[in-house]
Amino acid sequence: MVLAAAGMLALSGCKGGDLVSYDLPAKSARYTFEAKTNDVRTVWEYTSAKPAKGDASELSPCMGDVVGSNKEACRPEPLIFLRYDFDLALDNTAKAGETHEITVVGYYQERITTAPKVSSLKAETSFDGGRTWRPATTRATGRSTFTTTIKNPRRDQAAKGVGLRISATDSEGNTVRQTLPTAYTLR
């Protein structure tokens, strides 16, 4: 299995210097990790410490194990990821002037052996390109699953589309805040 993963890294052009890992202090602390991709901004806040023992399965080993460069204990961090079902038409639009529901699921890397539960989720919408944000009604509809109801304005009131900002918290106090400047457009 390790050889297959190393082979995949070689095929994708990864070299030991392209892999990212972090050494954490032994004492537990609060961390912030921020990423921006295609104008989508995600900010995670989580509590972590240097692992005393490794927590990686054979099917999903730590990169140091795969490339042989690091044999220290490692594990994935408890970052909440968000998956969306926008329930849009085939042209990726929703009807203007109507109520629209979006399903948001919080999840973790498969490598986490005991994932926390996403316990709360707050949604906000913007119809003016992110200058102002309004709360949207959200309700829990399953384990780490939430449905957000948005009252879409007229199309001319959201010329740039509907922006969405989601804030979620899990049972261990870890958080994520993801801002999608244009989640969808209106027709």
Secondary structure, DSSP 8 states (H G I E B T S, - for coil): -HHHHHHHHHHHT--GGG-------SS-EEEEEEEEETTEEEEEEEEE---SS----TTS--HHHHHTS--S--------EEEEE----TTSEE-TTSEEEEEEEEE--TT-SS---EEEEEEEEESSTTSS-EEEEEEEEETTEEEEEEE---GGG-TT-EEEEEEEEETTS-EEEEEEEEEEEE-
